Amino acid sequence: MSDMKSRRRLLTGAASTLALSFAPGLVRAQDQRAIRFIMPYAAGSGTDTAFRPYIESFARHLKRPVFIDNRGGANGLIGMDAAAKSRPDGLTMTLGTASTMVINRFLYSRLPYDPVRDFDLVGTMLGTANLLTVRRELEVRNVQELIAHARRNPGALKVASGGVGTTGHLSAALFDAMADTRMVHVPYKSGADAFKDMVNGDVDILFENVALSSQLAGGGRVRMLAVTSRERAAVLPDVPTLDESGLEGYEILAWAGFVVPKGTPADAIARMNLAMRQAVADAEVRKATESFALLAIPGSPQEFQALIDAETPKWAELVRRTGARLD
């Protein structure tokens, strides 16, 4: 079984409470019986925007009101800490991502929450690849030309990301390791900020999620060289993967799922998992999946745990290669 098939199997079966844009299925925090969904990313961020259609549909299928409580900042630490300290009564959920559940463990010497001890898993929901783009003025047309250029000019190319320890940063680290290149990492507060500076010529290369990158890349302002998944992105069928571009075995997928405070009743988790699966099957949600270039394949709590177990050694090694620390 290929690595991609294994990953698909693992995936199968990503503040202010009042500052919300409300939609059907989302209600205000004042409803005492509502489920509070703590979003560990800022309102309007890529992750927040991508997940709102899913949470709306989830609320409808669960037949319970759900409100989104954005607690962004510090690589998700603020929101995850708030969720970890919440009562395990089935009325609080949060988003467990590759960053909040795995990567942060290796970026910080001490976390305010423990991904293992403080949370029960509801199930996986989404995965997404990153897109490798370069500024148009850089005289490379494909991955092999980029590798050759980087080898001829060690330490000269600046590779941007949306921040230290993000999957974009670690995608670049894996690229360097597999291609035997040495590029200089330039972290930004967001992928959008990094993209703007690449267009302006301040940095040369960017690894950022496919949804954001493909939207920003419109008009030919940058070159799209490859995606980090083992299969091509449906929204970019003409863009090859890094694996088929000569870096055999290269694969980076960010993923996310629902988690709840440790000790949440098993029957509540089962109902949440069922509603989550039903939400992903909704026609409107499938449209959102396509527009955000996401892989929406929900899984069970056990499959979520298997995914975390399988991914942990890879992320740990990539963080070690970068030497990144955030404390």
Phi and psi in degrees as a GROMACS rama.xvg file:
@    title "Ramachandran Plot"
@    xaxis  label "Phi"
@    yaxis  label "Psi"
@TYPE xy
-69.8425  162.393  SER-2
-58.522  -39.3313  ASP-3
-66.3723  -42.2027  MET-4
-63.8817  -38.0984  LYS-5
-63.4577  -42.0985  SER-6
-64.8574  -42.1294  ARG-7
-61.6183  -36.9533  ARG-8
-66.0077  -38.2125  ARG-9
-69.1337  -33.4236  LEU-10
-81.2001  -24.2609  LEU-11
-78.4459  178.711  THR-12
-135.084  124.94  SER-16
-69.0703  -36.2593  THR-17
-80.5311  -20.8967  LEU-18
-84.2393  68.9805  ALA-19
-123.799  151.027  LEU-20
-97.6928  111.987  SER-21
-85.5574  148.691  PHE-22
-145.637  168.893  ALA-23
-52.5967  131.798  PRO-24
94.4144  -13.7502  GLY-25
-111.945  129.458  LEU-26
-127.849  170.69  VAL-27
-73.2012  159.209  ARG-28
-66.3464  -18.5318  ALA-29
-65.5654  -20.2844  GLN-30
-69.4859  110.236  ASP-31
-66.5742  -24.6722  GLN-32
-95.8238  3.02818  ARG-33
-70.989  152.096  ALA-34
-86.2888  129.061  ILE-35
-90.8811  119.836  ARG-36
-101.75  104.131  PHE-37
-79.2602  112.668  ILE-38
-93.5283  113.076  MET-39
-79.2548  24.1986  PRO-40
-136.037  155.149  TYR-41
-66.0187  150.164  ALA-42
-59.854  132.848  ALA-43
88.3709  -7.50904  GLY-44
-69.6078  167.745  SER-45
-59.4561  -43.3488  GLY-46
-66.8281  -44.9946  THR-47
-59.544  -46.9994  ASP-48
-64.2404  -42.2301  THR-49
-65.9208  -34.0222  ALA-50
-87.7532  -14.5309  PHE-51
-60.3301  -42.7289  ARG-52
-60.0918  -36.2546  PRO-53
-67.5148  -41.8997  TYR-54
-69.5896  -37.335  ILE-55
-59.41  -49.4281  GLU-56
-65.9243  -39.7958  SER-57
-56.4686  -43.8593  PHE-58
-62.3566  -41.4285  ALA-59
-63.6065  -43.4243  ARG-60
-73.8814  -30.6923  HIS-61
-75.9453  -19.2519  LEU-62
59.9978  38.3455  LYS-63
-138.834  142.098  ARG-64
-67.7274  142.512  PRO-65
-131.592  132  VAL-66
-119.321  148.411  PHE-67
-97.6707  124.804  ILE-68
-111.586  99.0227  ASP-69
-75.6095  121.098  ASN-70
-128.739  64.8481  ARG-71
-78.0444  163.953  GLY-72
121.065  152.112  GLY-73
56.4349  48.1635  ALA-74
56.8051  31.5166  ASN-75
89.5495  -3.2768  GLY-76
-63.3924  -38.4844  LEU-77
-64.2899  -49.3121  ILE-78
-67.1844  -40.9399  GLY-79
-66.9765  -36.3301  MET-80
-63.545  -43.1408  ASP-81
-62.8537  -41.0738  ALA-82
-67.5444  -40.636  ALA-83
-61.964  -31.2  ALA-84
-89.7309  1.31415  LYS-85
-81.6981  157.383  SER-86
-67.3237  137.739  ARG-87
-83.6052  60.2667  PRO-88
-108.017  12.5378  ASP-89
80.9225  8.25122  GLY-90
-111.329  7.61919  LEU-91
-134.733  135.105  THR-92
-136.742  164.53  MET-93
-151.04  179.116  THR-94
-104.414  117.196  LEU-95
-96.5439  115.501  GLY-96
-112.962  172.548  THR-97
-55.753  -36.0415  ALA-98
-72.407  -51.6164  SER-99
-73.8159  -28.1661  THR-100
-94.6165  -23.8164  MET-101
-130.004  -60.7219  VAL-102
-60.4234  -41.9304  ILE-103
-58.7644  -27.3391  ASN-104
-60.872  -26.291  ARG-105
-104.706  -8.16706  PHE-106
-91.0254  -28.0957  LEU-107
-117.127  138.835  TYR-108
-71.3316  -24.0709  SER-109
-147.957  128.143  ARG-110
-102.052  148.866  LEU-111
-74.7788  -7.11034  PRO-112
-137.175  161.655  TYR-113
-116.146  116.61  ASP-114
-58.8317  -26.3159  PRO-115
-91.5018  -52.8348  VAL-116
-75.2191  -26.2258  ARG-117
-96.955  -7.86467  ASP-118
-135.784  147.603  PHE-119
-105.508  147.452  ASP-120
-91.9225  136.526  LEU-121
-94.1118  -46.0816  VAL-122
161.194  158.209  GLY-123
-72.5676  156.367  THR-124
-132.591  -52.7133  MET-125
-134.919  154.552  LEU-126
-136.257  154.472  GLY-127
-151.223  146.605  THR-128
-94.571  166.993  ALA-129
-101.06  158.903  ASN-130
-116.294  131.127  LEU-131
-89.8074  117.043  LEU-132
-123.551  155.149  THR-133
-133.182  155.129  VAL-134
-66.5517  147.816  ARG-135
-63.2005  -30.304  ARG-136
-72.7964  -16.1604  GLU-137
-73.3931  124.267  LEU-138
-79.9828  62.9319  GLU-139
-136.19  141.048  VAL-140
-113.722  -11.9407  ARG-141
-155.728  177.395  ASN-142
-65.0641  -41.5855  VAL-143
-63.6948  -37.7722  GLN-144
-66.7154  -35.9635  GLU-145
-65.3951  -43.6657  LEU-146
-61.1912  -46.0616  ILE-147
-60.7165  -43.0354  ALA-148
-63.4555  -43.661  HIS-149
-66.1892  -37.1233  ALA-150
-68.4653  -35.3224  ARG-151
-71.3781  -23.7898  ARG-152
-129.596  64.6449  ASN-153
-60.5177  132.19  PRO-154
79.3342  1.42412  GLY-155
-92.6437  -34.3845  ALA-156
-81.0842  136.305  LEU-157
-103.23  120.355  LYS-158
-109.033  122.561  VAL-159
-95.4862  160.323  ALA-160
-150.467  172.091  SER-161
-79.7546  9.43506  GLY-162
146.639  160.055  GLY-163
-63.5676  130.547  VAL-164
83.2293  -0.920769  GLY-165
-73.0058  165.727  THR-166
-65.4867  -26.054  THR-167
-65.7118  -45.4025  GLY-168
-59.9739  -45.9195  HIS-169
-73.3902  -25.3418  LEU-170
-63.2813  -41.7239  SER-171
-66.1873  -37.8395  ALA-172
-63.8726  -41.6865  ALA-173
-66.4975  -39.1256  LEU-174
-58.6848  -50.3244  PHE-175
-56.1986  -43.9705  ASP-176
-66.473  -43.8054  ALA-177
-79.2851  -29.4527  MET-178
-93.2005  -4.98762  ALA-179
57.3102  49.4818  ASP-180
-119.999  170.328  THR-181
-139.219  99.3153  ARG-182
-109.105  159.541  MET-183
-97.4904  123.068  VAL-184
-81.202  132.375  HIS-185
-123.965  103.293  VAL-186
-81.52  145.796  PRO-187
-123.693  170.219  TYR-188
-72.0817  -25.1438  LYS-189
-155.121  161.44  SER-190
-65.0169  -33.3979  GLY-191
-64.3893  -40.4121  ALA-192
-64.5108  -41.4117  ASP-193
-64.0585  -42.0051  ALA-194
-61.4628  -42.9888  PHE-195
-58.4583  -43.7299  LYS-196
-70.5136  -30.0981  ASP-197
-67.7359  -42.2778  MET-198
-60.7766  -36.4103  VAL-199
-78.6946  -5.66293  ASN-200
89.4692  8.99082  GLY-201
-80.0466  -26.4917  ASP-202
-132.378  162.838  VAL-203
-101.393  -33.6003  ASP-204
-138.362  148.572  ILE-205
-142.304  133.383  LEU-206
-107.505  117.588  PHE-207
-149.553  159.844  GLU-208
-58.8597  150.096  ASN-209
-58.7459  -41.3741  VAL-210
-59.2079  -52.2647  ALA-211
-67.4326  -46.9453  LEU-212
-63.4744  -43.0282  SER-213
-66.7491  -33.0006  SER-214
-70.7671  -44.9912  GLN-215
-71.2201  -26.6888  LEU-216
-78.0303  -4.0923  ALA-217
-56.8794  146.565  GLY-218
85.9008  5.02913  GLY-219
71.3207  24.4782  GLY-220
-71.7794  -22.0918  ARG-221
-138.208  170.156  VAL-222
-102.722  133.293  ARG-223
-95.6447  115.684  MET-224
-97.7142  -39.7985  LEU-225
-168.87  159.426  ALA-226
-107.649  156.429  VAL-227
-88.211  -7.35121  THR-228
-78.69  167.464  SER-229
-82.2894  -12.8086  ARG-230
-123.48  151.436  GLU-231
-64.3412  150.185  ARG-232
-76.8279  136.194  ALA-233
-59.6271  -32.2766  ALA-234
-79.8533  -12.0854  VAL-235
-133.244  64.2112  LEU-236
-64.3557  -20.7184  PRO-237
-91.1791  -4.44729  ASP-238
-94.3508  121.817  VAL-239
-73.8677  168.842  PRO-240
-88.5038  161.792  THR-241
-66.7229  -32.5527  LEU-242
-59.8543  -46.5652  ASP-243
-82.2687  -5.01293  GLU-244
-95.2826  8.99326  SER-245
118.081  -14.4483  GLY-246
-98.6432  77.0144  LEU-247
-60.6439  127.876  GLU-248
91.9762  -4.73597  GLY-249
-65.9473  131.652  TYR-250
-159.69  126.194  GLU-251
-133.486  123.19  ILE-252
-131.276  126.417  LEU-253
-82.5343  149.779  ALA-254
-144.063  163.555  TRP-255
-154.614  153.538  ALA-256
-155.512  179.124  GLY-257
-93.1638  138.794  PHE-258
-134.557  160.941  VAL-259
-135.693  161.134  VAL-260
-57.609  142.521  PRO-261
-56.4882  133.205  LYS-262
97.4977  1.44573  GLY-263
-60.8306  135.778  THR-264
-53.7504  140.807  PRO-265
-61.557  -35.7582  ALA-266
-68.4855  -32.0693  ASP-267
-67.1233  -41.8064  ALA-268
-63.6823  -41.322  ILE-269
-62.602  -42.3781  ALA-270
-64.9548  -39.1655  ARG-271
-64.7773  -41.9334  MET-272
-64.0844  -41.3119  ASN-273
-63.8831  -45.1994  LEU-274
-64.0935  -35.6004  ALA-275
-63.4542  -44.791  MET-276
-63.9048  -40.7809  ARG-277
-65.5029  -36.8022  GLN-278
-62.7389  -43.5359  ALA-279
-64.7282  -26.5152  VAL-280
-80.8132  -10.9758  ALA-281
-63.3555  140.805  ASP-282
-60.3692  -42.9567  ALA-283
-64.6851  -37.6923  GLU-284
-68.5867  -37.5058  VAL-285
-61.1328  -36.3599  ARG-286
-63.7142  -42.6556  LYS-287
-62.8456  -39.6874  ALA-288
-57.6578  -45.3801  THR-289
-66.3538  -43.1655  GLU-290
-66.8499  -30.234  SER-291
-97.1888  7.48891  PHE-292
54.8669  45.3715  ALA-293
-105.068  153.796  LEU-294
-101.603  104.282  LEU-295
-100.488  96.5703  ALA-296
-136.718  91.8266  ILE-297
-69.7677  154.042  PRO-298
-137.372  175.478  GLY-299
-79.7118  169.448  SER-300
-57.426  -38.4407  PRO-301
-66.5291  -38.8799  GLN-302
-70.1464  -34.0942  GLU-303
-62.6723  -44.6631  PHE-304
-63.0509  -40.6178  GLN-305
-62.9147  -38.3748  ALA-306
-64.0016  -46.0814  LEU-307
-60.1738  -44.6995  ILE-308
-61.9054  -40.0608  ASP-309
-72.2026  -33.991  ALA-310
-83.792  -26.2616  GLU-311
-55.941  -48.7224  THR-312
-60.7854  -37.276  PRO-313
-64.5063  -49.7395  LYS-314
-64.9924  -38.2019  TRP-315
-59.815  -43.8681  ALA-316
-66.8133  -39.8377  GLU-317
-66.6065  -40.7642  LEU-318
-63.5325  -40.9908  VAL-319
-60.2902  -39.8891  ARG-320
-63.1071  -36.9607  ARG-321
-77.4958  -24.6757  THR-322
71.9812  15.3457  GLY-323
-70.9947  137.144  ALA-324
-138.953  147.002  ARG-325
-125.427  30.5308  LEU-326
